[in-house]
Amino acid sequence: MSVNKNQIVSVFLAFILAVTITVCGWDEVIAQPIVSVKEEMGAWESVPLPAKKNLMQSVHTILLPNGKVLSVNGSSFRNTVVIDNGEPKFIEGVNVTNYDVINNTTLLDTKTGKYERIDSPPTMQYGEINDLFCSGHLQLADGNVLFIGGTGRYYPGGAFTGSRQVNLYNWRTGKWSALGQLKEGRWYPSLIPLADGKVVIFSGLKLEQPNQINQSLEIYDPKTQKFHYIDLTGVKNSPFNTKISDTDAYDSIDLYPRVFPTANGKLLITGDDAGIGGVLVPQSSKKSYLMSIDEDEDGKLSVSFEVGAEREETSKAYGTAVQVPNSEDVLLLGGIIGTNDINFGRGGKTADFPQGAKVSTSLQRWISPHKSGEKNGKWEIVSNFLDKPRANVEAVILPNKQVLVVNGGEFPEYRPVYEPLLMTPDAKALGGYTAKPMNPAKLPRLYHNGVLLLPDARVLVIGGNANRTAREKDGTLHVDLIRNSQTLFKFAKLKDKSGQDKEFTLDEYYKAPQSYFAEKDTEPFVPSEIWQAEIFSPPYLFLPGDRPEIAKAPERLKYNTSSSISVKNATQKGSVVLVKLGSVTHSFDYGQRLADLPIEDADLEDNSIKFKTPKNANLYPPGYYMMFYLNELGKPSHAKMVKLEA
């Protein structure tokens, strides 16, 4: 009989209670407040598995203003398998000119747990491939979702080119539209919102040259629907013009770079990324950069750079990054050091990778100039902040300003980490946070996982990709695969823990996900895609007392003005916050921000709370936010969707 960690915790707490009763007596025990396991460590629930036609991972995961979750996957980096007389033949890649191959988009209603499959954009636009796999995406100020680039072409061995396509998803109508094309391809680009609603597009792989980084940026203006192209190779102090210390190599802005706005409108390029193997970029840079954007009287845009503060740790791939709630400080967590190859440590093997490559346990914090007194801020590091190495990890901001670190593995695609860490602000702690393990999830979440804060203050955890799924031409999907040096891939011969043969079925896997083992591997087998979502309820939802609820709130808020809401079960020392809707892919959420709304007056008899809206549109760009009220214990309400605008 297997015993999970929740059972162990429950038995341990029961033992402690029995000992306490013996030593102190029952009357003494019942006089003390009893803290539940959920209040200490949160709780998990599974979203029902989708219907067979809707089975897909969630590579690109976005919370919409209507509260539904948009999952966009494109071709999903699958392989083709042809089964002839029972013998499989694997062909690397899939035919992306076939609409059925790239048509992988769903809406999830988290209130009902129901999935709705919706149409993806067409496979061809402007005479070129239109595959949204590994695109960049971000909500515009009107809530519509801008998708930039994606996969232009797969090449055998793991090389890629980027797409020039620009797609827009209208959240009100559910329809897609094309917005033209970029000047160059972008595969793994980052999209960063500006105070005026424009979007800066960094990095990505080029269109015609496999695995070549695009050394430019483009700025999209939704008002004019025009793109401004800027070549960064000739810009002074840009990473492409800055040499790394003690080498002749120039720095780079790698794929899916982690970039954040600062209070004065500059963009902080942290140096971390989600780069891939085979792309020749330095793996020893400790540099960060601050980029300014200027617009002249004719509307022409230009950029300038300052070399920022040196980091304590070199650039990392597939760690996560988050802007500190109600602050311009930035946190970097985990990631791979010394290589950007997602295959690092697969099967526990690291010998064929650069010496010193490892997965980090660190928290690095960029402390803003305002707090540090340094012109370009400064970096501090807590080397062993995480309880274990974590790559492909995610961080989600909670309404009470805690940060939940979840998903990933001790290696990028091997040895999953099931226990989230709950980071709590602590001014006395190194890095400004303490961390505590939470109850473990049920399912492994490695590459291509997603995490979003939901309007009910729970956290959606979705996706996960440990290998390349095999697709038959009729659409049948196979996830019970392992890598093979002769045939690239093969169906795994799976066993139970005792070593007996065990047939793989989806029903059995999702019932007991750690009950399968591949040959010569002591770690539980992880399917190539995880198709069931889970939802985590943080400890704050189990705090005692009634949950506050926002009875009435404005639909729109203006910057730097006073407004009010009506709240049931409000308390004298409550708080109001805005959390921007999440837009996550490849271990980075391009949307989430948290702003405190200072309370000006609380009339509990009238249930009225008056507050001040944010001043700084650089840190809190226009768009849709979730408004939460939290009582004096930190128990949050359900959110109201509001639109913040100039």
N, C-alpha and C positions, 0 to 999 in steps of 0.2 A: 504494500500500500504506500503510495507517495504522500508526502506531507508538504504542503506549501508553506511559504513564509508567513502568511497571515495566520495559519493555524498555530505556528510556533509562537508568534507574538501573543495570540490569545491565551495559549496555555501558560506562557510566561507571566502574563498579567494576572491570570487566575491564581497562579502560585504565589505571586507577590501579595495579592489580596488575602489569601489564606494565612500567610505568615503574619501579615499586619493584624488580622483579626485575633490570631493566637497571642501576639505580643501585646497589643493595645486594647483588645476588647472590642466588641461589636459597636457599642455606643460611641466610642471614639472614632471608629471608622466611618460611620454614617454621618458624623458631624463634619467630615471633610468632603469638599467637592470631588466628584468622581469624573475624571477626564476620559472620554471614550477613545478607543483606538482611532476612529475616524477623525476625531477632533485633533489628534496628534499627527496622524499620518495620511489623512485623506482616504478616498475610496474610489474604486473603479467600477465601471459597468461597460458591457459590450453593446455596440450598435448591431442590430440584426444583420446577418450577412446578406448582401444584395442578391437580387435575382440573378440567375446565371448570365443573362444578357448584359448585366451591369457590372460584372466582375472586372475590376481594374484597380491598379494602384493609383495614388494621387500624387503625381509629380509636381503639379502646380495647384496650390490650394488657396482660395480667396474667400473671405467672408463678405457677403454682399449686404447692402443697406436693408434688404428685406429679411435679413437674418439667415438666409440660406447659404450653403457652402458650395462654391463652384470648384469642381475638380477637372483639370485639363491635362491630358496626357500625351496627345499626339501618338506617334508610333511606339513610344515607351521603350525604345532600345531593346526590342525583342529580336529573336532569331527565327528563321523559318525551319520547320522540320517536315520532311517527307518520309512517311512510313510505308515501306514496300515489303510485303510479306512478313510483317511484324518487325522488320529491321529499320531503325531510324537513321536517316541521313540528315545531318545538320548543315544548313547553309547560313553563313553569317549575315545578319541583317534581315530586313523585311522590305517588301515592295511598297514604298511610300507613294507611288502613283496610284495605288489601289485605295479608294476612299474608305473601304471597310477597315483597312490597316491603321489609318490615322484617326478614324472617327471614334475617339474615346473621351467623351465629355459627359459629366453628370452634374446634377444638382442634388444635394443632400439636405433634407429638411430635418434638422436635429431635434425638433419638437416631436416629430412622429417617427424618426428613424428611417423614413422612406427615401429611396433613391429614384430620381427621374433621369433617364438618359435623354440628352438633348443633342441636337446636331452640332458637329464641329464645323469650322470653316472649310471651304473646298480645298482639295489636295493640290490644286494648281491655281496660282494667281499671277497675272502679268507674265505668263509664260514660264514661271519658275515654281519649284516645289514650295509648298506651304504646310510645313510640318511644325506644329507648336512645341514639340518636345525640346526641352532645354532652352526655351525662350526666356525673356525677362518680362515682368508684368507688374502693374501698379494701378491702383484706383486713381482716376482723375478726380477733380473737385466735384464733378457732377455724379460721382459714384460709378460711372462706366469704367470698365477695366481695359487698359491699354496693354496689348501684347506686342513685344518687339522681338523680331528675329525668330530663331529656332534652328532646327537642323536642316542644313542644305543637302548634305549627303553623308552617308556612312562610307568608310573605307575599311577593308579587312585589316584587322589588327588594332582597331580602336582609334583611327584618325577620323576627323570630322571637318566639315566646312559649315559656315554659318549661312543663315537665310537673310534676305533683305526685306522680308514681308513685315507689314504693320497691320495688325488686326485689332478691332475694337469689339468688346462684348457689351451690349446695352442691357443693364440689369433690369430695366423696367419692361422691355419688350421681349427679352430673351433672344434677340437677334444679333448676328455677327455682321460686321461691315469691314471693308478694306479701306485703309487710309493711305494707300500709295506704297512706295518703297523707300528704303534707306539708300544712302549712297554706297554703303558697303555692307557685307554680311555681318551678322552678330549671333553667335552661339555662346551661351552663358553670359549674357550682358546683365548689368545692374542698372536699375532705374531709381533715381532719387528725386523726390518732389521738391519744388521751390516755393517760396512764399507767394509768388504771383500765379501759381498754378502750372507753370512750365515744368518740364521733366527733363533731367539730364541723364543721358544714356552713356554709360561707360563700358568699354572693353567688348569682349566677344571675339569669336573666330571669324576670319575673313571668308568671303564668298568662294573664291576660286583656288585658294591656297590652303591645303589641309593643315590643320593645327598651327596656323599663323595668327598671332594676336593682332587684332585691330588696334592700331596706335592712334586712334582718333576718338573724339566724342561727338555726339549729336544732341542738340537741345530741341525738344518738341514743344511747340506753342499750341495748345488746344484752341485758342481763340482764332488763330489764323490757319491752323492745321498745317503749318510749315515746319520743316526741320532745318536747323542751322548746323552745318558741318564744320568742325574745327580739327585740323591736323595738329596733334600734340608733339610731334617729333621736332618741330622748330620752336617750341615755346620754352623760354628760359625757365630752368628749375623744375620742369615737368619730370616725372620719373624717367621718361625716355631720354632725357638730357642730363641725368644725374648719375654719376658713377658710384658704385658701391665701394666702400672703404677697402683698401688693400687689394683691389682687383682692377682689371681693365673692363669689367662688365658694367653695362648700364642697367639701371633698375627698370621696373616694368609696372604696369597696372594689369595684374593677372585677371583671370576669368572670375565672374561673379564677385568682383571686389566688394569688400565691406566698407561702405561710404556713408557718412552721417552729416547732417547739417549742424552748424553751430549757431550760436545766438546772433552773431553779427552777419550771418548770411554766407560765410565761407563754408566749404565742404571739406570735412576731414576724411582723407584717404588713409585708412588705418594700416594697410599693408597685408592684411589677411584676405583670403580668397577661397574659391572652390575650384582651383585649377586641376587639370588632368595630366596624367603621364603622357610623355611624347611632345609636350609643348615646352620649348626650351626657354625657360625663364630662370632668373637667379633664385636659389632657395636659401640664401643667406642674408637677405636684406633685413635690416632693423629700422628702416626709414619709414616715416609717415610724412604726409604732405597736407598742406592746406591750399585749396583752390578757390580763387575769387572769380566771379562772373560779372562782367560789365556790359552795359548796353548803351550805345551812343544815341545821338538825336535821331539818326536815321533808322534805328532799330537793329543795327548790326551788333552782334554779340561777340565778345572776346573773353578769353580766360587768362589768368596769371597764377603762378604757383609760388609758394614758399616751402622750403624744406622744413618739415616739422620736427618735433622732438624725437630723439632716438628711443626705440622700444628696448625693453629688457630681453625680449625673446625674439628670435627671427620669425619671418613670415610663416604662417601656418595655413594649411588647406583643410577645409571641411570641419573647422571649428565653427562656433556660432558667435554672434555679436549682437549687442543690444544697447540702446541708449538708456541711460539711467533714468527712471521715472522722474518727471518734473525737473529735469536737469539737462545740461548739454554734455555732461560726462559720458564716456563710452566704455563698455566692458567687452573684452574678448575672452572667450572660454574654450578650452580644449583645442582639438585640431591636430593635424599631422605636421610634424617638424622634419625637415630634411628631404622630403619628397612630396610631390602633389599627385602621386599615383594612387588611385582608389583601391588598387589591388594589394596595397601594402598590408602584410600580415594575414592575407587570406590563408586559412588553414593553420594559422599560427606561424607561418613561415616569413622570415624577414631577411634571410641571408643574401638574397639577390638584390637588395636595395642599398642605397648609399649608407656608408658607415655612420652611425649616430642617428639615423632616422628613428623616430619614435612617435607615439601619440601622447599629447601633452595633458597634464593635469592642472595647468595654470589658470589663474584669473589675472588678466592684465587690465588696468584701468587708466584711461586717458583722463587726466584731471584738467579741466578747462583753464584758460588764462585767468579768468575771474577768480577762481579758487586757488590756483597754484601760484599766481604772481609771475609766472613765466610767460613770455610773449606769445609763444605758440603752444602753451600747455606743457604738461609733462606726463610721462608714463610711470606707473608703479606696477609691481608684479607680486602676486602671491603664488609661489611656484607649485605648491601642492594643495591648492584650494579644493579641487575635485577629489572625491573619495577614490576614484580610479580613473585611468585614462579614458577619454571619451572623444570619438570622432563621429561625424554625422549627427552631432548633438544639436538640439534646438533650445531656445530660451524664449519664454513667453511672459510678458508683463501682466501681472494680476492687478485688479482694481485697488488693492490695499498696498501697492508698491512693492510687494514681494515679487520675485522672479522665479518661475518654475523652469528648471533645467531638466530636459527629458529626452529620451530616445538615444539612438546611436549605439556604438559598441566600443569595446577596448581596442579593436581595430576597425577600419571603415566598413568592412563587409564581413566581419567575423567576431564572434564572442559578444553577443548583444548585452547591453546594460538595461535591466528592467526597472530598476529603482530610480525614480526621479529624485532630484535634489531641490528642496525649497530654500531659496536664498532670502534671508530677511535683512533689511537694512540695519546696520549697527555702526554708528560713527566711531566706536572704539575698536572695531575689528579691522584687521588688515584688509585692504581692498574695499572696506565699507560694508561688508556683508558677512554674515554667518550662514552656514549651510547645514541642512538636516535631511537625511534620507526619508522618503515617503514610502507608502505601500507599493509593492511592485506591480507593474502592468502584467497582463497575461501574454501579450504577443511581442515578438522581437521587431524592432523598427531600426533598420540600418539605412542604407542609401535611399534617397528619394522619399523620406518620411516628411510629414507635415504636422504642425501644431498650431491651433488657433484658439484664442479666447473667444467664448461664445457670449451672446447677450444675457444668458442666465447665469453668468460668472463661472460656469464650468469650462473645462478645457478639452477640445477635440484633439485626439491623437489619431493619425491616419497614415496609411501608406507603409512603405518599407520595401526594399529591393536589394536582395543579397546576391543576385545572379541575373542571367538573361533568360527570360521566359521563352519557351519555344511555341511558335504559332503554326498550326497547320493551315493550309490554304482555305479550308472551310471555316476558319475562325476558332477551332478548338485550341485551347491553351493548356500547356503543360508546365507546371511549376516545380515538379520533383526532379530537379536537375543538379548536376555537379559539373565542374570543369574537368576536362580530360585532355592530356597533351597530344594524343593521337587524333582524336575526332573533334577537338575543341570542347564539345559538351557530350554528356551522356545521361541517360536516365539513371537515377541513383538506386542502388540496391540497399533498401532500408531495413533496419532491424529495430527491435525494441531494446530496452535497457539491458535485458538479460542475454541479448545476442541472437534472439530468434528472429527469423524473417518476418517482416511486417509490411503488408501492402499499404501503399499511400492512398488515402482518400481525404477529400476536403473535410467531410463531416468529422472524421476521426481527428484530423489535424486541429481543427478549430475547437474541438472538445478537449483535447489534451496536447497542446502545441509543443510540449517538451518531451514527447514520448517516442519520437523517431530519432534514429541515429544512422548516419552514413558509415560505410566501411572505414575503419582505421581512424575514426574521429570520435573523441570522447565528448565533444560538445554536441548538444542537441541539433538536429538538422533544421535548417531554416529554408523554407521554400523561396523560390526566386522572386515572388511578389506576395505581399500581404494584402488581402482583400477585405478584411474586416476592420472597422474602426472601433475605437474605444473612447470613452469619455471619463476624464478624471475630475472628481469633485474635491477641490482643495479643502484643507482643514477649516477655513473660515466659514464654510457652509454648514458646519456642524457646531458652531458656537451656540451657546444657550440663548433662549429668548426668541421672540418673533422676528422674522426677517422684515427689514424696512422695505417699503415699496413706493416708487415714484408714481403718484396718482395722475399727475398732470405736469407736462413739460413743454416748452416751446419746441417747434420743429426746426427752427433756425436760430442761430446765434451769431451776433456780430462781434468782432474783436474789440477788446478793451471797453466793454459796456457792462452794465448791471442787468441781471435777469433773475428770475425766480422759478422755483418748482414747488409743487405740493407733494408732501411725503407723508405716508402713513407710517406709524411706529418710529418716527424720528426721535433722536436723542439730542441733548443739549450740546454735546461735543462731537457731532457727526461731521462728515466731510463729503464733498462732491468732486468727482474727477471725470475727465474725458479720456477715453482710450480709443485711438484711431483703429480702424478696421484692418485686420491682418491680411497680408499678401505674401505667402511664404513659398520658397523653393530652395532646395540645396542648402539647408541648414541656416537660412537667413530670411528674416521677415522684413520686407521692404516697407511695410505699412505702419507697424505698431509704434505708438508714442503714447505717453501718459502725461496729462496736464492737470495739476491741481487747480480747482476753482475756489479761490478764497471766499469763505462765507462772511457776508457783511451783516446779516441778521438772521436769527432763527426764532420764529414765532411758533412754538410748539402747540399752543392752543388753536392756532389757525392752520397748523400743518404746513406753514409756509417757510421756505428756505430761500433767502436772497443771497446771490453770489456774484462774483466778478469773472468775466470771461478772459481767456488768454490774451496777452498783449503781443506776443512774439510769433509772427506767422512763419518765420524761418524755422523755428523749432516745431511749430504746430501748424502745418500747411492747411490750406482750405480743403474741405471735404467732409465726409461723413464720419462721425465718432459715436461711440457708445457712451452715454452718460450714466454713471453709477452714483448712488448715494450709499454711504457706509455709516453705520451707527458707531457709537463710541467704542464698541468692542472690535470694530473692523468687519462686521458682517455686512456683505453687500446686498443691495437690491438687485432685481432684474434691471437690465439697461433699457433706456429709451434711446432710439436712434435720433440724432440731431445733426444738422448740417451747419458747420462752421464756415462763415464766409466774410469777405471784406465788406 
